[in-house]
């Protein structure tokens, strides 16, 4: 049993100096501005509803393009 403790002590003395804390550096990206949503009033006519649907469709497209540009930026930085 004493030999086992000596082996553990020797292993600990060899392993512990190799352990160290490394500061993680977070990458800083210059991301493009996010698309912003406008406040839209309640639709009163069918035409207003069509305009709102068209607005949100284009907003989704803007967000998709924003995400593609951010992914490309992050992949380039890596």
ABEGO torsion letter per residue (X at the ends): XAAAAAAAAAAAAAAAAABBBBBBBBBBBBBBBBBBBBBBBBBABAAAAAAAAAAAAAAAAAAAAAAAAAAAAAAAAX
